[in-house]
Amino acid sequence: MKSAELTARARRIRLVLTDCDGVLTDGGVYYSERGEEMKRFNIRDGMGVERLRNHGIASGIMTGEVSPSVRTRAAKLKIEELHLGIKDKSACLHGILARTGLSAEEVAFIGDDTNDLEILGLVGLSACPGDATSFAQAAADFHCQTFGGHGCFRELAEFIIAAQQGNRP
């Protein structure tokens, strides 16, 4: 997709949804004998959420996992659109659109794997981390240079903000 088309799509975005594992995290999970203990999040991605909010753009997390650490991270970032244990991301998206009155063209989604493919094709701007699976890369409009868990959400956020401010991303 050409840069001008990506910029035009980014200008319409009002909500940025993200998968968690492989996007907000590096995909690694630390386990102990008590189960999942920790996930590593990048502080720069958190600043991306804040910067989007300051520009009137909401953020949300949509993940198939049910993880206390994701709930804690979302609370810290004041993310209201938190959807855990989602196996059908497309149905979840349609519910969000119905509830918020947004159109699919006003939503961006960043995902990294096969469970994100359908929703990547439904939103106004789809994106993937630099280390996403080949399937996600083929489906995404915007390919971050940054890897999952290392600031790819922030990279997408800055692209959207720059486009909406009329700057050349």
C-alpha positions as CSV (number, residue, x, y, z in Angstrom):
1,M,0.0,0.0,0.0
2,K,1.3,3.4,-0.9
3,S,2.3,5.9,1.8
4,A,-0.4,8.4,0.8
5,E,-3.1,5.7,1.3
6,L,-1.7,4.7,4.7
7,T,-1.6,8.3,5.8
8,A,-5.2,8.8,4.7
9,R,-6.3,5.7,6.6
10,A,-4.4,6.9,9.7
11,R,-6.2,10.2,9.6
12,R,-9.6,8.5,10.2
13,I,-8.5,6.5,13.3
14,R,-10.4,7.1,16.6
15,L,-9.6,3.8,18.3
16,V,-6.4,1.7,18.2
17,L,-6.9,-1.9,19.3
18,T,-4.0,-4.3,20.0
19,D,-3.4,-7.9,20.6
20,C,-1.3,-8.5,23.7
21,D,1.2,-11.3,23.4
22,G,3.6,-10.7,20.6
23,V,2.6,-7.0,20.3
24,L,2.6,-5.4,23.8
25,T,4.9,-8.2,25.0
26,D,7.8,-10.0,23.2
27,G,5.7,-13.2,23.3
28,G,7.7,-14.7,26.1
29,V,5.9,-15.9,29.3
30,Y,7.6,-16.6,32.5
31,Y,6.2,-19.7,34.4
32,S,6.9,-21.0,37.8
33,E,5.4,-24.0,39.6
34,R,2.5,-21.7,40.5
35,G,1.7,-20.9,36.9
36,E,2.2,-17.7,34.9
37,E,4.1,-15.1,36.9
38,M,5.2,-12.3,34.6
39,K,5.0,-10.8,31.2
40,R,7.4,-8.0,30.0
41,F,5.7,-4.8,28.8
42,N,7.5,-1.9,27.1
43,I,7.2,1.5,28.8
44,R,7.3,3.2,25.4
45,D,4.1,1.4,24.4
46,G,2.5,2.8,27.5
47,M,3.5,6.3,26.5
48,G,2.0,5.6,23.0
49,V,-1.4,4.9,24.8
50,E,-1.1,8.2,26.6
51,R,-0.1,10.2,23.5
52,L,-3.0,8.7,21.6
53,R,-5.4,9.6,24.5
54,N,-4.0,13.2,24.5
55,H,-4.8,13.4,20.8
56,G,-8.4,12.2,21.3
57,I,-7.8,8.6,20.2
58,A,-8.7,5.7,22.5
59,S,-6.8,2.5,22.9
60,G,-7.9,-1.1,23.7
61,I,-6.5,-4.5,24.3
62,M,-8.1,-7.6,22.7
63,T,-6.5,-10.9,23.6
64,G,-7.3,-14.6,23.7
65,E,-5.6,-14.9,27.0
66,V,-7.1,-14.2,30.5
67,S,-4.1,-12.8,32.3
68,P,-4.0,-10.9,35.6
69,S,-0.9,-9.1,34.4
70,V,-2.7,-7.8,31.3
71,R,-5.6,-6.6,33.5
72,T,-3.1,-4.8,35.7
73,R,-1.3,-3.2,32.8
74,A,-4.5,-2.0,31.2
75,A,-5.6,-0.5,34.6
76,K,-2.3,1.4,34.9
77,L,-2.7,2.8,31.4
78,K,-6.4,3.7,32.0
79,I,-7.4,1.5,29.0
80,E,-11.2,1.1,29.1
81,E,-11.5,-1.2,26.1
82,L,-10.1,-4.4,27.7
83,H,-11.3,-7.6,26.2
84,L,-9.7,-10.8,27.7
85,G,-10.4,-14.4,26.7
86,I,-11.5,-13.4,23.2
87,K,-11.5,-16.3,20.8
88,D,-13.6,-14.5,18.1
89,K,-11.9,-11.1,17.7
90,S,-14.2,-10.2,14.7
91,A,-17.3,-10.6,16.8
92,C,-15.7,-8.6,19.6
93,L,-14.9,-5.8,17.1
94,H,-18.5,-5.8,15.9
95,G,-19.7,-5.4,19.5
96,I,-17.3,-2.5,20.1
97,L,-18.5,-0.8,16.9
98,A,-22.2,-1.2,17.8
99,R,-21.6,0.1,21.4
100,T,-19.3,3.0,20.4
101,G,-20.9,4.1,17.2
102,L,-17.6,4.0,15.4
103,S,-17.2,2.6,11.9
104,A,-14.6,-0.1,11.1
105,E,-12.7,2.6,9.1
106,E,-12.1,4.5,12.3
107,V,-10.4,1.6,14.0
108,A,-6.8,0.4,13.8
109,F,-5.7,-3.1,14.9
110,I,-2.2,-4.4,15.4
111,G,-1.7,-8.1,15.6
112,D,1.1,-10.6,15.1
113,D,-0.3,-14.1,14.4
114,T,-2.9,-16.3,12.7
115,N,-5.6,-15.6,15.3
116,D,-5.4,-11.9,14.2
117,L,-5.8,-12.4,10.5
118,E,-9.6,-12.0,10.2
119,I,-9.7,-8.8,12.2
120,L,-6.7,-7.4,10.4
121,G,-8.9,-7.5,7.2
122,L,-11.9,-5.7,8.9
123,V,-10.4,-2.5,10.2
124,G,-9.5,0.8,8.6
125,L,-5.8,0.4,9.3
126,S,-4.1,-2.9,10.1
127,A,-0.6,-3.2,11.4
128,C,1.9,-5.8,12.6
129,P,5.1,-5.8,14.6
130,G,8.4,-6.2,12.7
131,D,8.7,-9.8,13.9
132,A,5.1,-10.9,13.2
133,T,4.4,-14.2,11.4
134,S,4.5,-14.1,7.7
135,F,0.7,-14.6,7.7
136,A,0.1,-11.4,9.7
137,Q,2.7,-9.5,7.6
138,A,0.8,-10.5,4.5
139,A,-2.5,-9.3,6.0
140,A,-1.3,-6.0,7.5
141,D,-1.3,-2.6,5.8
142,F,1.4,-1.0,8.1
143,H,4.5,-3.0,9.0
144,C,6.3,-1.7,12.1
145,Q,10.1,-1.8,12.0
146,T,10.0,-2.4,15.8
147,F,9.4,-5.9,17.2
148,G,6.7,-7.0,19.6
149,G,7.3,-6.0,23.2
150,H,9.9,-3.5,22.0
151,G,7.8,-0.5,21.1
152,C,5.8,-1.5,18.0
153,F,2.6,-0.1,19.5
154,R,4.3,3.2,20.0
155,E,5.6,3.2,16.5
156,L,2.0,2.7,15.2
157,A,0.7,5.4,17.6
158,E,3.3,7.9,16.4
159,F,2.4,7.2,12.8
160,I,-1.3,7.8,13.4
161,I,-0.6,11.0,15.4
162,A,1.7,12.4,12.8
163,A,-0.8,11.7,10.0
164,Q,-3.6,13.4,12.0
165,Q,-1.4,16.4,12.7
166,G,-0.7,16.7,8.9
167,N,2.9,15.8,9.3
168,R,4.5,13.4,6.9
169,P,4.9,10.2,9.0
